[in-house]
Amino acid sequence: MEMLALVIMVFMLAGMVKGALGLGLPTVAMGLLTLVIAPFQAASLLIIPSMITNFWQLFAEGRVWSLIQRFWLLLLGIIVGTVFSFLPTLSQATGKTSEVLLGGMLIVYGLYGLWVKQLPNLAPYEKWLSPIVGYLGGALIVSTGVIIIPAVPYLQSLRLKRDDLVQSLGLVFTLSTICLAIYLQLHSTGTMPIDYRLAWIAVIPAVFGMWLGQKLRYRIPEQRFRRFFFIGLILLGTYMVVH
């Protein structure tokens, strides 16, 4: 019952962030869950809620095939990175190692969100940067359960239109979640089980939280909410690293 209460609270909060900002569900959920349970188990709880919300984000606007044609090198890099990661993976690393990696990523992402106002235009270098960024993202997804750095800033640096950016993020998040699900399934053991029952239960507070976040978006200025969100990530990441 304590675990159930924790899952409900964490995914409701994470859903609120995603509903208000359009991203952040895996980031917030992993950051909070790994404070009390193993990163491998925390990542397994993310699969179904992330998959459902990412599919909605990906297919809401259509034009999926054109995005795949443009970003196939990025997607290929993610697959290669999950198979041949140079970092300790969720099943190999100790809880402390994964916690430090994830905490460091939260700090970097929080600082990026607070201070970087205008990214350089990397569109001219997209063909050779995409596989590198994809590989790094793939390696990090099987090490921390989250793909943020460098995929999100990279896509934002390509000067995509707003709808294309949201859908491109949905494409990257969807493939990353599929790769993470396959990885977790292949490495699940008696000591590191995958409990899909809790994952399905997590969908309900996540969706409810998204609804609340969308309502909140119209009541609190987005810039103020984003500032609170990134400051919270820095504080959470710092606590995880120190812990």
C-alpha positions, -999 to 999 in steps of 0.1 A, spaced: 0 0 0 29 24 7 43 16 -27 9 22 -44 5 55 -26 40 65 -37 33 56 -73 1 76 -74 16 107 -59 47 106 -81 29 100 -114 3 126 -106 30 152 -100 49 140 -131 17 141 -152 10 177 -140 45 188 -152 40 171 -186 5 186 -190 18 221 -182 51 219 -202 46 191 -227 76 171 -213 90 160 -180 70 129 -170 99 104 -171 123 130 -157 103 138 -126 91 102 -121 126 87 -123 141 114 -101 116 108 -73 112 71 -76 149 63 -75 151 80 -41 132 50 -26 135 21 -50 161 6 -74 165 25 -107 158 -7 -126 124 -10 -110 117 27 -113 124 25 -150 100 -4 -154 72 16 -139 77 43 -166 72 21 -196 34 20 -199 26 56 -188 54 70 -210 43 49 -240 7 60 -238 15 97 -235 43 95 -261 21 78 -287 -5 105 -282 22 132 -287 36 115 -318 4 107 -337 -16 138 -328 -5 158 -359 2 131 -385 33 134 -408 50 107 -388 67 91 -418 82 123 -430 98 128 -396 111 92 -396 127 99 -431 144 131 -417 156 117 -384 163 81 -392 200 86 -384 191 100 -350 168 70 -344 194 45 -355 219 61 -331 195 56 -303 191 19 -311 229 15 -313 234 34 -281 210 11 -262 227 -20 -275 263 -8 -272 262 16 -243 296 29 -230 280 37 -196 270 13 -168 235 2 -175 206 -1 -151 212 -38 -147 250 -35 -143 253 -4 -122 247 -2 -85 218 20 -73 243 47 -63 259 48 -98 226 52 -116 214 78 -90 246 99 -96 242 97 -134 205 106 -132 211 134 -107 239 148 -128 216 148 -158 188 166 -139 213 193 -128 226 198 -163 190 199 -178 179 223 -150 208 247 -156 202 245 -194 165 253 -189 172 283 -167 201 299 -184 202 290 -221 179 313 -239 190 309 -275 207 278 -289 230 279 -320 214 268 -352 228 232 -357 206 224 -387 235 227 -412 253 199 -393 223 177 -388 235 147 -409 266 140 -389 254 153 -355 222 131 -355 239 97 -351 262 111 -324 234 127 -304 213 95 -309 240 72 -296 246 94 -265 208 95 -259 206 57 -263 234 51 -239 219 73 -213 184 58 -216 197 24 -205 218 39 -178 193 63 -163 159 55 -177 156 90 -191 165 106 -224 169 143 -221 205 154 -226 215 158 -254 184 149 -274 160 177 -263 185 206 -267 196 192 -300 161 190 -315 154 225 -302 186 238 -320 173 226 -354 149 256 -356 118 233 -361 83 247 -361 65 243 -328 43 214 -339 72 197 -356 93 200 -325 66 186 -302 61 157 -326 98 151 -331 102 149 -293 73 124 -293 91 103 -319 124 102 -300 106 95 -267 86 67 -282 115 49 -297 135 54 -266 107 40 -245 104 9 -268 142 4 -265 141 7 -228 112 -17 -225 131 -43 -246 162 -38 -225 143 -42 -192 125 -73 -204 157 -89 -215 175 -82 -182 146 -88 -158 155 -114 -131 141 -126 -98 160 -99 -80 151 -72 -105 114 -80 -115 92 -59 -137 57 -52 -122 34 -42 -150 4 -41 -127 18 -10 -109 28 4 -143 -8 2 -155 -21 17 -123 4 46 -128 -14 55 -160 -45 68 -141 -27 94 -119 -4 103 -148 -34 111 -171 -53 129 -143 -21 149 -135 -18 158 -172 -54 171 -171 -46 192 -140 -14 204 -156 -33 216 -187 -57 235 -164 -27 249 -144 -11 261 -177 -38 287 -181 -37 299 -145 1 303 -139 23 321 -165 43 294 -184 77 311 -178 71 312 -140 61 275 -140 91 265 -161 114 284 -137 100 265 -107 103 233 -127 140 237 -136 149 249 -101 132 218 -87 152 196 -111 184 212 -99 176 207 -63 164 171 -68 195 163 -89 218 179 -63 202 158 -35 206 126 -56 243 133 -63 251 142 -26 230 112 -14 
